[in-house]
């Protein structure tokens, strides 16, 4: 779905095609969506932020209208971060702010570590560090976040199972992580998500994202275990979501940030969809 008032385009970057929307004027702000969504996540947030910023909303590789590499290694957060560095440079933005939700937050974390001179401020939305989740796994967390391991299975079996009824599977994700019902999602955004995840290549792309987390990202994060995000960082999360139930979310980030603050938004994991006005207010306060 188009983001109202934004320009929609594609760019060949880092060896693949990235689809994006951009609008507004002022300091550049990159917004990164998560699973199982697309840049349509920002449809009711980005136009408000564009009143004070030049806002860029891409589809991550593997998602939406962007290319979907078949190689698992090509779907790591490091490769996704390289896409975003290349996209912002392509658009003339050498230094920029970033906000990322879910998988987009993990890409944003990697981007801030790999390109510290480019990222001037960072908001990580409803995540704990990838290394923390995967290496300090508890039974209650594994039960809630089973999809990390389900989607990461090799071969086409999982993809075939999802493809049999993608709406049933992905909608169970939207409603399964706390404080959201399907009718809490705007119909136009939900239609955009469905159009994307009904594509068999997108199903594979999203599985490859999770496969890469286990095969590559946790190793990359282990190598940077003591690295700290240099720029001001906001940890923002849903008050009633699964992350807040299972973790002291800010505490998981304290040692990884040089300058950290935290806040909550009413709702669960998908608070950007369910509470866009509160999300806008939180981001405006941080990205001044």
Secondary structure, 3 states (H helix, E strand, C coil): CCCCCCEEEEEEECCEEEEEEEEECCEEEEEECCCCCCHHHHCCCHHHHCCCEEEEEECCCCCCCCCCCCCHHHHCHHHHHHHHHHHHHHCCCCCEEEEEECHHHHHHHHHHHHCCCCEEEEEEECCCCHHHHHHCCCHHHHHHCCHHHHCCCCCCHHHHHHHCCHHHHHHHHHHHCCCCCHHHCCHHHHHHHHHHHCCHHHHHHHHHHHHHHHHHHHHHHHHCCCCCEEEEEEEEEECCCHHHHHCCHHHHHHHHEEEEEEEEECCCCCHHHHCHHHHHHHHHHHCC
